[in-house]
Amino acid sequence: MILRKSNTVISYQLSVISYQFMLNKIKNIFFKVKKFTVYCLLFTVYCSLISCYTFRGASLDPNLKTIQIQNFAFQTAGGPANLSLTFNEKMKEYFQRNTSLKTTNVNPDLMFEGAITGFTVEAKAPTSDDKGGLNRLTITIQVKFSNAKDENKNYDQEFSFYQDFAQTQTITAVQGELIPKILDQIILDIFNKTAGEW
C-alpha cells in the first residue's frame, strides 16, 4: 500500500517536472521568436533609414562640391513684396540642410537661377462634395539648373504648386499660411528633380 502511494507521488512529481520542462521549452521558443521579430523589425527600420540617407546624400556625385543659388526675381503681378526673398532663403536653407555642398559665388559645380513667374488666384470649379466655393492660389517658378561637371544634366523647367482656400476668405488673410506650404512643395520638387539628375 505504501509502495503504491509512493509510486503515485513519484509519478505525480515526474508529471509536474515534465510539465515545467515543457513550459520552459515553450517560453524559450516564444522568446526566441519574439527576439527574431524584434531583430527583423530593427533591420527593416535600418534599411529604410539607409535608403533615405542614400537619396539625400550618397547619390550625390563626389566630384560635386559647390553650389550657387542666385536670387530668383519676382516677375509677375500680385503677391507679397517679400515673396522672392522668402523663396530664395527657403531654397538655400533646404539645400544646405540636405546636401554637403558648399555655397559659392565663383565657378560653382551646380547653379540655380530663375524667376517667380506666376502668382494667381482663381475660383475653383465646384464639385459635388463642396460645401462652399473654393479659390486656388497657384505659384509658378521658372528654374534653370546648370551642372558644370555634366551639361547633359542641365534643365530649364517650370515648377508650380497650389493651395485651396474658402471663397469667404481673402488672399491677404490666408497667404501667410498658404505661401510657405506652396514654396516648400516647389522646393522639394526642384530638389527631387535635381537629385534625380545627380
DASUL-V85337 format. One record per residue. N is the residue number from 0. SS is DSSP state (helix for helix, strand for strand, loop for the rest). OMEGA is omega in degrees with one decimal (NA if undefined). D_CENTER is the distance of its C-alpha to the mean C-alpha in Angstrom with 2 decimals. Layout:
# DASUL-V85337
n,ss,omega,d_center
N,SS,OMEGA,D_CENTER
N,SS,OMEGA,D_CENTER
This chain:
# DASUL-V85337
n,ss,omega,d_center
0,loop,178.6,79.80
1,helix,179.3,78.17
2,helix,179.9,76.92
3,helix,178.3,75.36
4,helix,179.6,73.54
5,helix,177.2,72.43
6,helix,179.1,71.00
7,helix,178.7,69.20
8,helix,179.3,67.69
9,helix,179.1,66.67
10,helix,178.4,65.21
11,helix,180.0,63.27
12,helix,177.5,61.99
13,helix,179.4,60.97
14,helix,176.4,59.05
15,helix,178.6,57.27
16,helix,178.9,56.41
17,helix,178.6,55.28
18,helix,179.3,53.12
19,helix,178.0,51.54
20,helix,179.7,51.00
21,helix,178.9,49.22
22,helix,177.5,47.15
23,helix,178.2,46.07
24,helix,179.6,45.22
25,helix,178.2,43.05
26,helix,179.4,41.28
27,helix,178.7,40.68
28,helix,179.8,39.27
29,helix,-179.5,37.02
30,helix,177.3,35.68
31,helix,178.5,35.17
32,helix,179.5,33.19
33,helix,179.2,31.15
34,helix,178.6,30.57
35,helix,179.1,29.59
36,helix,178.7,27.07
37,helix,178.6,25.50
38,helix,178.2,25.39
39,helix,179.2,23.79
40,helix,178.4,21.07
41,helix,178.3,20.48
42,helix,178.8,20.50
43,helix,178.2,17.87
44,helix,178.9,15.51
45,helix,-179.9,16.48
46,helix,178.8,15.84
47,helix,179.9,12.30
48,helix,178.8,11.63
49,helix,-178.9,13.69
50,helix,176.7,11.94
51,helix,-179.6,8.57
52,helix,179.6,11.02
53,helix,-179.3,12.91
54,helix,-174.4,10.34
55,helix,-174.5,9.80
56,helix,-170.6,13.47
57,helix,179.7,15.98
58,loop,178.8,15.82
59,loop,178.6,17.07
60,loop,-177.9,20.80
61,loop,177.4,22.76
62,loop,-179.9,25.19
63,loop,-175.7,22.75
64,loop,-171.2,23.35
65,strand,-179.6,23.34
66,strand,173.1,21.66
67,strand,175.0,23.13
68,strand,-179.6,21.54
69,loop,178.9,24.58
70,loop,178.5,24.95
71,loop,-178.7,24.13
72,strand,177.9,27.27
73,strand,-173.0,27.52
74,loop,179.0,29.54
75,loop,176.9,29.67
76,loop,178.1,31.62
77,loop,178.4,30.24
78,loop,179.9,27.36
79,loop,-176.9,27.52
80,loop,-176.7,29.12
81,loop,-177.2,26.31
82,helix,-179.8,23.56
83,helix,179.3,23.85
84,helix,179.3,23.76
85,helix,-179.9,20.70
86,helix,-178.7,18.75
87,helix,-178.4,20.17
88,helix,179.3,19.28
89,helix,-178.4,15.64
90,helix,179.6,15.30
91,helix,-179.1,17.22
92,helix,-178.4,15.41
93,helix,-178.8,11.92
94,helix,176.8,13.61
95,helix,-177.9,15.65
96,helix,-171.3,12.95
97,helix,174.9,10.90
98,loop,176.6,14.08
99,loop,-178.4,17.60
100,loop,177.0,19.30
101,strand,179.1,22.10
102,strand,178.8,22.95
103,loop,174.8,26.40
104,loop,-177.1,28.73
105,loop,177.2,30.91
106,loop,-179.7,30.28
107,loop,174.3,26.48
108,loop,178.5,25.02
109,strand,179.2,22.31
110,strand,173.7,22.97
111,strand,172.1,21.40
112,strand,179.7,23.81
113,strand,-175.6,24.26
114,strand,170.9,24.90
115,strand,-171.9,23.84
116,strand,-179.6,26.02
117,strand,172.6,25.43
118,strand,-172.6,25.31
119,strand,173.4,26.76
120,strand,-178.8,27.47
121,strand,174.0,28.89
122,strand,179.3,30.10
123,strand,178.8,28.12
124,loop,-178.7,30.41
125,loop,174.8,30.93
126,loop,-175.5,30.12
127,loop,-178.5,32.14
128,loop,177.2,29.81
129,loop,175.6,29.57
130,loop,178.1,31.44
131,loop,-179.3,31.74
132,loop,179.2,31.07
133,strand,169.1,27.77
134,strand,-179.6,27.15
135,strand,173.5,24.21
136,strand,178.8,23.01
137,strand,175.0,21.69
138,strand,-179.2,20.82
139,strand,-179.0,21.31
140,strand,176.0,20.83
141,strand,-176.3,22.64
142,strand,172.1,21.12
143,strand,-178.9,23.28
144,strand,178.9,21.71
145,strand,177.0,24.25
146,strand,-176.4,24.06
147,loop,-178.7,27.38
148,loop,-177.9,27.22
149,loop,-176.0,26.73
150,helix,177.5,27.69
151,helix,-178.6,26.76
152,helix,177.7,23.08
153,loop,173.1,23.87
154,strand,174.8,22.89
155,strand,-168.6,23.86
156,strand,176.5,21.72
157,strand,176.8,21.25
158,strand,176.7,17.90
159,strand,176.1,18.12
160,strand,-175.0,16.53
161,strand,170.7,18.36
162,strand,178.4,18.75
163,strand,175.6,21.83
164,strand,-175.6,24.23
165,strand,179.0,27.66
166,loop,178.4,30.72
167,loop,180.0,32.38
168,loop,175.9,30.11
169,loop,178.9,30.55
170,helix,179.4,27.92
171,helix,-178.2,29.04
172,helix,-173.0,28.31
173,helix,-172.8,24.72
174,helix,178.0,23.45
175,helix,178.5,22.49
176,helix,-172.9,19.93
177,helix,-175.2,18.89
178,helix,178.5,18.73
179,helix,178.7,15.89
180,helix,-179.8,13.66
181,helix,-178.7,14.89
182,helix,178.2,14.58
183,helix,-179.5,10.96
184,helix,178.6,10.23
185,helix,179.5,12.89
186,helix,176.4,11.71
187,helix,178.0,8.29
188,helix,177.7,10.75
189,helix,-179.9,13.11
190,helix,-179.6,10.99
191,helix,177.7,10.10
192,helix,-177.8,13.81
193,helix,179.1,15.01
194,helix,176.3,13.23
195,helix,179.3,14.74
196,helix,178.5,18.00
197,loop,NA,18.00
